[in-house]
Amino acid sequence: MEVAGIDHIVHAAERRGPDVTVLRAVKRVAERAVALGHGGGDWSSTIDAVRPPAAD
């Protein structure tokens, strides 16, 4: 995951003025994926960060 790169993009966009709502959501998904142990993974691993937890 490139959370630092996403963070840079969000900050740069904020300075330019467009709506960064979607960019912030992408960053949160990436941060969640890293927290789940997928820091070394690619974007396909973000599915675990957005998939609902399995029912017990």
C-alpha positions in Angstrom: 0.0 0.0 0.0 1.2 3.5 -0.8 -0.6 5.3 2.0 2.2 8.0 2.1 1.7 8.6 -1.6 -2.1 8.8 -1.2 -1.6 11.3 1.7 0.6 13.4 -0.5 -2.0 13.4 -3.3 -4.8 14.4 -0.8 -2.7 17.3 0.6 -1.8 18.5 -2.9 -5.4 18.3 -4.0 -6.6 20.2 -0.9 -4.3 23.0 -1.8 -5.7 23.2 -5.3 -9.3 23.4 -4.0 -11.3 20.5 -5.6 -13.5 18.2 -3.6 -11.3 15.6 -2.0 -14.0 13.5 -0.4 -13.3 10.4 -2.6 -9.5 10.8 -2.2 -10.0 10.8 1.6 -12.1 7.7 1.4 -9.4 5.9 -0.7 -6.9 6.8 1.9 -9.0 5.4 4.7 -9.5 2.1 2.8 -5.7 1.9 2.3 -5.1 2.6 6.0 -7.6 -0.1 6.9 -5.8 -2.5 4.6 -2.5 -1.8 6.2 -4.0 -2.2 9.7 -5.3 -5.6 8.6 -1.7 -6.6 7.7 -1.7 -5.9 4.0 0.9 -3.2 4.0 3.1 -5.0 1.6 0.2 -5.9 -0.7 -1.2 -4.2 -3.8 -4.6 -2.6 -4.3 -6.3 -6.0 -4.7 -5.7 -6.6 -1.0 -8.0 -3.6 -0.2 -11.0 -5.9 -0.8 -10.4 -7.2 2.8 -10.7 -3.6 4.1 -14.1 -3.0 2.5 -15.6 -6.5 2.7 -18.1 -6.9 5.5 -16.9 -9.2 8.3 -18.0 -12.8 8.0 -21.1 -13.7 10.1 -20.4 -16.1 12.9 
